[in-house]
Amino acid sequence: MKQLFTYLLVLCIFSTSKIGISQTKVLEETNVLSFEEYIGYVKLHHPLMKQANLTLKMGEATLLKARGGFDPKIEVDYDRKKFKGTEYYDQLNATFKIPTWYGVEFKANYEENTGQFLNPSLTVPEDGLYSAGVSFSLAQGLLINDRMATLKKARIFKQQTKADRDLLVNNLLFEASKAYFDWVETTNNQNIYARFLENANDRLTAIKRSVEVGEKAAIDITEARIVLQNRQLNLEATTLKRQKAALIVSNFLWLDDVPLELKENIKPILPTLNMVETSLLIEGITNIEALVASHPKLKSLDAKIGGLTVDRALKRNKLLPKLDLQYNFLTPEYDQLDSFKTANYKAFVNFSLPLFLRKERGDLKLSNLKLNDVTYMKTATSLALQNKVDATRAEIISLEKQTRLIDNIVEDYIALVNAEERKFSLGESSLFLINSREQKLIDAQLKENQLVVKNLLATANLYNALGITETSNK
């Protein structure tokens, strides 16, 4: 069951020790949710943040699995056949293997074979036969093999999961910021319409009184009422937009895996540009080029390129002939090292080479094509990210200029409306002119609110374009 948002917010603040007692009281009294608190909630409790951390764990698990290819191994084979009182054979073969990096494998073995129909080549001393030796590849599989390639790619994949995790977190905080800024804009628009609706209502009341005493024509009541109804309509439409924006913000608010619901009386606070930069970790950043070069998306592509490079090296190695050698010293007495002599041994050689190598050459071509594809993708992505950063920085500069201009325009419109109201009170103006001036002021204030929010959103866009995370500046 969903708890009241304010109650849960206070509990979370106490549990995380992020906000002091005095700040909690302010929150209770003002019923507001600041951008800083909101982003803190998303970072601490959103399920996608936990999912992002799972991505890291997948990389660690993959690496652990790949390292298992080099684990020592014990193998025991036992085979026995007895029929009508006759023991055909009784064979025991126990082996301990230690694989190493360059395809070299050390092996210790114990054999004990008996039986009336035993293969003569399997005959061993009564107490069994011990052997110790090594097996390795001289061509294919020496410098790289499947086991080595798997471990290398697992290490690269771990780096890729970190980049993917950073990218997921960056996108999550960016989308959360966009939702909050939209909530701020619609709330401020609602306040603007509510304020001017009150003006229209007061003006309609005054006009009615003037008509009653014969100072104004009755048609002025109709005009004032139309203006009032239009503003009621605008307020209702903006209220609906604010409610939708608040619901979108609620999508990013969680506590202990339970979604939180914003109460109607919870309001956002227009954040300062400095607060947004601090919350999104872009305050004081100067080396833009280095951040673009270390973007998580590019790191992820680098990891893909690294994995494909390893895969290409493995495919090239498959073009070599296969030459496997194995040599084992034999002795019936394992506890005497000097009993291992070169005169007693078991050796094995295996050589193979496909005549046309069509499968191997095809695999290598496909590997080269995949590597080229990702390389081109990285080049295009790098350019797109740099252009996005440049465009966003240019947008921020332009929006700052636009904001200063609209501030001046709003001040001038306020002066015009005030002057028109004074003239109207002296009988030198009309209701139409006042409403016209006031509508221009409403439009200018809405534009001012839009530009302020666009400026904040451009800062969030820069954060997203740079791919910044908490580890970017470390």
Salt bridges, closest charged atoms under 4 A:
GLU75 OE1 - LYS97 NZ 3.43
GLU87 OE2 - ARG80 NH2 3.32
ASP90 OD2 - ARG80 NE 2.71
GLU111 OE2 - LYS346 NZ 3.80
ASP146 OD2 - LYS318 NZ 3.61
ASP166 OD2 - LYS162 NZ 3.25
ASP166 OD1 - ARG165 NH1 3.41
GLU175 OE1 - LYS178 NZ 3.76
ASP257 OD1 - LYS50 NZ 2.81
GLU264 OE2 - ARG242 NH2 2.19
ASP302 OD1 - LYS378 NZ 2.60
ASP311 OD1 - LYS153 NZ 3.68
ASP311 OD1 - LYS315 NZ 3.00
ASP363 OD2 - LYS359 NZ 3.28
GLU420 OE1 - ARG437 NE 3.41
GLU421 OE2 - ARG203 NH2 2.99
GLU438 OE1 - ARG203 NH1 2.97
GLU438 OE1 - ARG231 NH1 2.57
GLU470 OE2 - LYS43 NZ 3.92
